[in-house]
Amino acid sequence: QVQLVEHGGGLVQAGGSLRLSCVASGDVIIFSRYTLSWFREVPGKQREFVAGITRAGTTTLSDSVKDRFTISRDNAKNTVYLEMNSLKPEDSAVYYCNLYPYWGQGTPVTVSS
């Protein structure tokens, strides 16, 4: 069993930056072995993939964020990060951390225009 807790969401102006973090607890031996991902969800829309990082450190980002967001992990701290730069109003969503099949509770990000 793994618990995931996200931090770092908030209100930011367009063009600004935020850094999200997700800390894992519980059976953290799993943390270093698997891919970690960030998803986001807007009310009325399907939850969408944002970024993922494998245990080897290989990253994948969605086309909508790949030039602006960076995902990284610190296995020693059981933490995955999402650095978000040049934020746009359309980035506003609740951001969720995922270590399959576990999800965090989400952290809201609001980008004002």
CYANA upper distance limits for C-alpha pairs under 8 A (distance plus 0.5 A):
  1 GLN  CA     26 GLY  CA      6.43
  1 GLN  CA     27 ASP  CA      6.00
  2 VAL  CA     24 ALA  CA      7.10
  2 VAL  CA     25 SER  CA      6.27
  2 VAL  CA     26 GLY  CA      5.24
  2 VAL  CA     27 ASP  CA      5.83
  2 VAL  CA     28 VAL  CA      7.25
  2 VAL  CA    102 TYR  CA      7.20
  3 GLN  CA     24 ALA  CA      6.08
  3 GLN  CA     25 SER  CA      5.66
  3 GLN  CA     26 GLY  CA      6.48
  3 GLN  CA    102 TYR  CA      7.78
  3 GLN  CA    103 TRP  CA      8.21
  3 GLN  CA    104 GLY  CA      7.48
  4 LEU  CA     22 CYS  CA      6.80
  4 LEU  CA     23 VAL  CA      6.16
  4 LEU  CA     24 ALA  CA      5.14
  4 LEU  CA     25 SER  CA      7.09
  4 LEU  CA     97 CYS  CA      7.46
  4 LEU  CA     98 ASN  CA      8.24
  4 LEU  CA    102 TYR  CA      7.92
  4 LEU  CA    103 TRP  CA      6.83
  4 LEU  CA    104 GLY  CA      5.01
  4 LEU  CA    105 GLN  CA      8.00
  5 VAL  CA     22 CYS  CA      5.84
  5 VAL  CA     23 VAL  CA      5.86
  5 VAL  CA     24 ALA  CA      7.13
  5 VAL  CA     97 CYS  CA      8.29
  5 VAL  CA    104 GLY  CA      5.77
  5 VAL  CA    105 GLN  CA      7.06
  5 VAL  CA    106 GLY  CA      8.12
  6 GLU  CA     20 LEU  CA      7.47
  6 GLU  CA     21 SER  CA      6.08
  6 GLU  CA     22 CYS  CA      4.72
  6 GLU  CA     23 VAL  CA      7.02
  6 GLU  CA     96 TYR  CA      7.71
  6 GLU  CA     97 CYS  CA      7.24
  6 GLU  CA    104 GLY  CA      6.86
  6 GLU  CA    105 GLN  CA      7.58
  6 GLU  CA    106 GLY  CA      6.57
  6 GLU  CA    107 THR  CA      6.44
  7 HIS  CA     20 LEU  CA      6.17
  7 HIS  CA     21 SER  CA      5.70
  7 HIS  CA     22 CYS  CA      6.74
  7 HIS  CA    107 THR  CA      6.86
  8 GLY  CA     18 LEU  CA      7.51
  8 GLY  CA     19 ARG  CA      6.42
  8 GLY  CA     20 LEU  CA      5.02
  8 GLY  CA     21 SER  CA      6.78
  8 GLY  CA    107 THR  CA      7.66
  9 GLY  CA     18 LEU  CA      7.66
  9 GLY  CA     19 ARG  CA      8.16
  9 GLY  CA     20 LEU  CA      6.80
  9 GLY  CA    107 THR  CA      5.72
  9 GLY  CA    108 PRO  CA      5.70
  9 GLY  CA    109 VAL  CA      5.42
  9 GLY  CA    110 THR  CA      8.46
 10 GLY  CA    107 THR  CA      8.41
 10 GLY  CA    108 PRO  CA      6.67
 10 GLY  CA    109 VAL  CA      5.46
 10 GLY  CA    110 THR  CA      6.62
 11 LEU  CA    109 VAL  CA      6.60
 11 LEU  CA    110 THR  CA      5.25
 11 LEU  CA    111 VAL  CA      6.41
 11 LEU  CA    112 SER  CA      7.81
 12 VAL  CA     16 GLY  CA      6.60
 12 VAL  CA     17 SER  CA      7.75
 12 VAL  CA     18 LEU  CA      8.18
 12 VAL  CA    109 VAL  CA      8.35
 12 VAL  CA    110 THR  CA      6.83
 12 VAL  CA    111 VAL  CA      5.50
 12 VAL  CA    112 SER  CA      6.75
 13 GLN  CA     87 LEU  CA      8.15
 13 GLN  CA    111 VAL  CA      5.85
 13 GLN  CA    112 SER  CA      5.27
 13 GLN  CA    113 SER  CA      6.72
 14 ALA  CA     86 SER  CA      7.44
 14 ALA  CA     87 LEU  CA      5.83
 14 ALA  CA     88 LYS  CA      5.56
 14 ALA  CA     89 PRO  CA      6.80
 14 ALA  CA    111 VAL  CA      6.16
 14 ALA  CA    112 SER  CA      6.14
 14 ALA  CA    113 SER  CA      5.81
 15 GLY  CA     85 ASN  CA      7.56
 15 GLY  CA     86 SER  CA      4.66
 15 GLY  CA     87 LEU  CA      5.37
 15 GLY  CA     88 LYS  CA      6.91
 16 GLY  CA     85 ASN  CA      6.65
 16 GLY  CA     86 SER  CA      5.94
 16 GLY  CA     87 LEU  CA      6.00
 17 SER  CA     83 GLU  CA      8.06
 17 SER  CA     84 MET  CA      5.90
 17 SER  CA     85 ASN  CA      4.90
 17 SER  CA     86 SER  CA      6.69
 17 SER  CA     87 LEU  CA      6.65
 18 LEU  CA     83 GLU  CA      6.73
 18 LEU  CA     84 MET  CA      5.73
 18 LEU  CA     85 ASN  CA      7.23
 19 ARG  CA     81 TYR  CA      7.40
 19 ARG  CA     82 LEU  CA      6.17
 19 ARG  CA     83 GLU  CA      4.99
 19 ARG  CA     84 MET  CA      6.46
 20 LEU  CA     81 TYR  CA      6.04
 20 LEU  CA     82 LEU  CA      5.48
 20 LEU  CA     83 GLU  CA      6.88
 20 LEU  CA     84 MET  CA      8.37
 21 SER  CA     79 THR  CA      7.11
 21 SER  CA     80 VAL  CA      6.23
 21 SER  CA     81 TYR  CA      4.92
 21 SER  CA     82 LEU  CA      6.87
 22 CYS  CA     79 THR  CA      5.89
 22 CYS  CA     80 VAL  CA      5.76
 22 CYS  CA     81 TYR  CA      6.87
 22 CYS  CA     97 CYS  CA      6.83
 22 CYS  CA    104 GLY  CA      8.43
 23 VAL  CA     77 LYS  CA      8.14
 23 VAL  CA     78 ASN  CA      6.26
 23 VAL  CA     79 THR  CA      5.02
 23 VAL  CA     80 VAL  CA      7.29
 24 ALA  CA     28 VAL  CA      7.00
 24 ALA  CA     31 PHE  CA      7.77
 24 ALA  CA     78 ASN  CA      5.90
 24 ALA  CA     79 THR  CA      6.80
 25 SER  CA     78 ASN  CA      7.96
 27 ASP  CA     31 PHE  CA      8.34
 28 VAL  CA     32 SER  CA      8.18
 28 VAL  CA     78 ASN  CA      7.47
 29 ILE  CA     33 ARG  CA      7.97
 30 ILE  CA     34 TYR  CA      7.14
 31 PHE  CA     75 ASN  CA      7.52
 31 PHE  CA     78 ASN  CA      6.89
 31 PHE  CA     99 LEU  CA      8.18
 32 SER  CA     55 ARG  CA      6.46
 32 SER  CA     75 ASN  CA      6.12
 32 SER  CA     78 ASN  CA      8.11
 33 ARG  CA     55 ARG  CA      6.07
 34 TYR  CA     54 THR  CA      6.77
 34 TYR  CA     55 ARG  CA      5.86
 34 TYR  CA     99 LEU  CA      7.76
 35 THR  CA     52 GLY  CA      7.22
 35 THR  CA     53 ILE  CA      5.97
 35 THR  CA     54 THR  CA      4.62
 35 THR  CA     55 ARG  CA      6.12
 35 THR  CA     99 LEU  CA      7.19
 36 LEU  CA     52 GLY  CA      6.07
 36 LEU  CA     53 ILE  CA      5.92
 36 LEU  CA     54 THR  CA      6.98
 36 LEU  CA     55 ARG  CA      8.49
 36 LEU  CA     80 VAL  CA      7.72
 36 LEU  CA     97 CYS  CA      7.94
 36 LEU  CA     98 ASN  CA      6.36
 36 LEU  CA     99 LEU  CA      5.61
 36 LEU  CA    100 TYR  CA      8.27
 37 SER  CA     49 PHE  CA      8.16
 37 SER  CA     50 VAL  CA      7.96
 37 SER  CA     51 ALA  CA      6.04
 37 SER  CA     52 GLY  CA      4.54
 37 SER  CA     53 ILE  CA      6.86
 37 SER  CA     97 CYS  CA      6.38
 37 SER  CA     98 ASN  CA      5.55
 37 SER  CA     99 LEU  CA      7.15
 38 TRP  CA     49 PHE  CA      6.92
 38 TRP  CA     50 VAL  CA      5.93
 38 TRP  CA     51 ALA  CA      5.72
 38 TRP  CA     52 GLY  CA      6.79
 38 TRP  CA     82 LEU  CA      8.13
 38 TRP  CA     95 TYR  CA      7.29
 38 TRP  CA     96 TYR  CA      6.10
 38 TRP  CA     97 CYS  CA      5.21
 38 TRP  CA     98 ASN  CA      6.54
 39 PHE  CA     47 ARG  CA      7.01
 39 PHE  CA     48 GLU  CA      5.88
 39 PHE  CA     49 PHE  CA      4.93
 39 PHE  CA     50 VAL  CA      5.47
 39 PHE  CA     51 ALA  CA      7.52
 39 PHE  CA     95 TYR  CA      6.23
 39 PHE  CA     96 TYR  CA      5.62
 39 PHE  CA     97 CYS  CA      6.95
 39 PHE  CA     98 ASN  CA      7.89
 40 ARG  CA     47 ARG  CA      6.07
 40 ARG  CA     48 GLU  CA      5.94
 40 ARG  CA     49 PHE  CA      7.12
 40 ARG  CA     50 VAL  CA      7.18
 40 ARG  CA     93 ALA  CA      6.32
 40 ARG  CA     94 VAL  CA      5.92
 40 ARG  CA     95 TYR  CA      4.77
 40 ARG  CA     96 TYR  CA      6.32
 41 GLU  CA     45 LYS  CA      7.16
 41 GLU  CA     46 GLN  CA      6.91
 41 GLU  CA     47 ARG  CA      4.88
 41 GLU  CA     48 GLU  CA      6.79
 41 GLU  CA     93 ALA  CA      5.86
 41 GLU  CA     94 VAL  CA      5.80
 41 GLU  CA     95 TYR  CA      7.05
 41 GLU  CA     96 TYR  CA      8.46
 42 VAL  CA     46 GLN  CA      7.86
 42 VAL  CA     47 ARG  CA      7.68
 42 VAL  CA     92 SER  CA      8.04
 42 VAL  CA     93 ALA  CA      5.48
 42 VAL  CA     94 VAL  CA      7.07
 49 PHE  CA     62 SER  CA      7.29
 50 VAL  CA     61 LEU  CA      6.32
 50 VAL  CA     62 SER  CA      5.76
 50 VAL  CA     65 VAL  CA      7.67
 51 ALA  CA     59 THR  CA      7.71
 51 ALA  CA     60 THR  CA      5.98
 51 ALA  CA     61 LEU  CA      4.76
 51 ALA  CA     62 SER  CA      6.71
 51 ALA  CA     70 THR  CA      8.42
 51 ALA  CA     71 ILE  CA      6.98
 52 GLY  CA     59 THR  CA      6.10
 52 GLY  CA     60 THR  CA      5.66
 52 GLY  CA     61 LEU  CA      7.01
 52 GLY  CA     71 ILE  CA      7.42
 53 ILE  CA     57 GLY  CA      6.13
 53 ILE  CA     58 THR  CA      5.92
 53 ILE  CA     59 THR  CA      4.88
 53 ILE  CA     60 THR  CA      6.94
 53 ILE  CA     71 ILE  CA      7.28
 53 ILE  CA     72 SER  CA      7.41
 53 ILE  CA     73 ARG  CA      8.10
 54 THR  CA     58 THR  CA      5.74
 54 THR  CA     59 THR  CA      7.07
 57 GLY  CA     72 SER  CA      8.06
 57 GLY  CA     73 ARG  CA      8.20
 59 THR  CA     71 ILE  CA      7.43
 59 THR  CA     72 SER  CA      8.49
 61 LEU  CA     65 VAL  CA      7.01
 61 LEU  CA     66 LYS  CA      5.56
 61 LEU  CA     69 PHE  CA      8.25
 61 LEU  CA     70 THR  CA      8.42
 62 SER  CA     66 LYS  CA      6.27
 65 VAL  CA     69 PHE  CA      6.01
 66 LYS  CA     70 THR  CA      8.02
 68 ARG  CA     84 MET  CA      6.70
 68 ARG  CA     85 ASN  CA      5.67
 68 ARG  CA     86 SER  CA      6.62
 68 ARG  CA     87 LEU  CA      8.19
 69 PHE  CA     82 LEU  CA      7.29
 69 PHE  CA     83 GLU  CA      5.95
 69 PHE  CA     84 MET  CA      4.99
 69 PHE  CA     85 ASN  CA      6.46
 70 THR  CA     82 LEU  CA      6.22
 70 THR  CA     83 GLU  CA      5.51
 70 THR  CA     84 MET  CA      7.13
 71 ILE  CA     80 VAL  CA      7.81
 71 ILE  CA     81 TYR  CA      6.09
 71 ILE  CA     82 LEU  CA      5.13
 71 ILE  CA     83 GLU  CA      6.81
 72 SER  CA     80 VAL  CA      6.30
 72 SER  CA     81 TYR  CA      5.72
 72 SER  CA     82 LEU  CA      7.17
 73 ARG  CA     78 ASN  CA      8.29
 73 ARG  CA     79 THR  CA      6.28
 73 ARG  CA     80 VAL  CA      4.68
 73 ARG  CA     81 TYR  CA      6.45
 74 ASP  CA     78 ASN  CA      6.56
 74 ASP  CA     79 THR  CA      5.80
 74 ASP  CA     80 VAL  CA      6.75
 75 ASN  CA     79 THR  CA      6.80
 87 LEU  CA     91 ASP  CA      6.96
 87 LEU  CA    111 VAL  CA      7.26
 88 LYS  CA     92 SER  CA      8.04
 88 LYS  CA    111 VAL  CA      6.62
 88 LYS  CA    112 SER  CA      8.32
 88 LYS  CA    113 SER  CA      8.05
 89 PRO  CA    110 THR  CA      7.73
 89 PRO  CA    111 VAL  CA      5.15
 89 PRO  CA    112 SER  CA      6.24
 89 PRO  CA    113 SER  CA      6.51
 90 GLU  CA    111 VAL  CA      8.06
 91 ASP  CA    109 VAL  CA      8.10
 91 ASP  CA    110 THR  CA      8.03
 91 ASP  CA    111 VAL  CA      7.26
 92 SER  CA    108 PRO  CA      8.17
 92 SER  CA    109 VAL  CA      5.73
 92 SER  CA    110 THR  CA      5.03
 92 SER  CA    111 VAL  CA      5.93
 93 ALA  CA    108 PRO  CA      6.41
 93 ALA  CA    109 VAL  CA      5.96
 93 ALA  CA    110 THR  CA      7.12
 94 VAL  CA    106 GLY  CA      6.28
 94 VAL  CA    107 THR  CA      5.88
 94 VAL  CA    108 PRO  CA      4.64
 94 VAL  CA    109 VAL  CA      6.46
 95 TYR  CA    106 GLY  CA      5.73
 95 TYR  CA    107 THR  CA      5.78
 95 TYR  CA    108 PRO  CA      6.58
 95 TYR  CA    109 VAL  CA      7.58
 96 TYR  CA    103 TRP  CA      7.22
 96 TYR  CA    104 GLY  CA      6.27
 96 TYR  CA    105 GLN  CA      7.23
 96 TYR  CA    106 GLY  CA      4.94
 96 TYR  CA    107 THR  CA      7.16
 97 CYS  CA    103 TRP  CA      6.31
 97 CYS  CA    104 GLY  CA      5.84
 97 CYS  CA    106 GLY  CA      7.53
 98 ASN  CA    102 TYR  CA      6.27
 98 ASN  CA    103 TRP  CA      5.24
 98 ASN  CA    104 GLY  CA      7.13
 99 LEU  CA    103 TRP  CA      7.06
